[in-house]
Amino acid sequence: MNQEQLVQILKEVIYPNFEKDIVTFGFVKEMLINDSAVSIRLEIPSASSEVAQSLRDTITQKLQSQGISKINLDIKQPAPQAQSKPQTKNLAPQIANFVMISSGKGGVGKSTTSVNLAIALAQQGKKVALLDADIYGPNIPRMLGLQNDKPEIDSKLKKLIPLQAYGIEMISMGVLYDEGQSLIWRGPMIMRAIEQMLTDVLWGNLDIMVIDMPPGTGDAQLTLAQSVPVTAGISVTTPQRVALDDGIRSLDMFSKLKIPIAGIIENMSGFICPNCNEEYDIFGKGTSNELAQKYQTQILARIPIELTIREGGDSGKPIIYFKPESKSAKEYLKAAKALWDFIQEVNHNKLADNAEIQPTK
């Protein structure tokens, strides 16, 4: 028997559960022929021992039918690799924690919440960044009084230097383009912009990054969740039934993306009259309790409608900084403390889980 005849015999051996033979698949790595002795080395994909034995029996039978009495058949399979816990992508590893501020619809005060919550965290001694990922409606710069500022570029690292205000770092598309300029972008451009704001900005070594997401549950949210390990998510809503219907979607998104839910912030939860200081439940109050119970989370804060919140947002003077004695400012501070406690718990549980899967020495 020569090598050509041996190849033809092996071409008759079909790989189990497939339609192609082992030669066509490229599994035959070596063939040696010496009179009536044949040595064959096969390398097959990871498969059951039954598949390897089936190949061994079939090849042996075909060779013996051709008068080959001495058969050395070496079938190698890749050694099974130990399963490891999938690693989360992290485009900004110098930042310890990421918090996604989301809402099912616009106009519920998500950006106002992001600004005041970030400053509240900084006031409690944390190193904080605020990323304005609301590409189509970047309002954060105005709320911080930075709408006329432009970030500088580090000449060595060729990265943007984030702007700073009220003890936090910030970057936004609103400071990269002229005010009022529309961004008519499709999904892939939005996704790339979010990645660049994480990788092409000279962020410091931070305790936490607060991320103001666009409303809804689309490309931006998915890109962010795939770009950094999000520590916690916060849903912002108002007490109205239609707003709560949309709020459910942001909570459901956190659940599906395996993002721990830190809680719900109920905005416009009552109106405080600037003249008499009386509070009126214009849009209702406390209706977010149902959502919190359904998703086993907490109400982080109930922020009333106060004239100073709107004035502070328009003038770049956040209420948490300029009116710390107000009810809203106290609610933001309470939310910041509850959020940090939640983050500490999440990180503690992660350490415990990692310790459990570590092999013993």
PyMOL commands that set and color helices and strands:
alter all, ss='L'
color gray80, all
select helices_A, chain A and resi 3-10+49-64+110-123+140-143+173-175+187-199+219-227+241-256+289-294+307-315+319-322+327-357
alter helices_A, ss='H'
color red, helices_A
select strands_A, chain A and resi 28-34+37-43+70-76+98-102+128-132+153-154+159-160+163-165+168-172+208-212+232-237+261-266+271-272+279-280+299-302
alter strands_A, ss='S'
color yellow, strands_A
deselect
rebuild
show_as cartoon
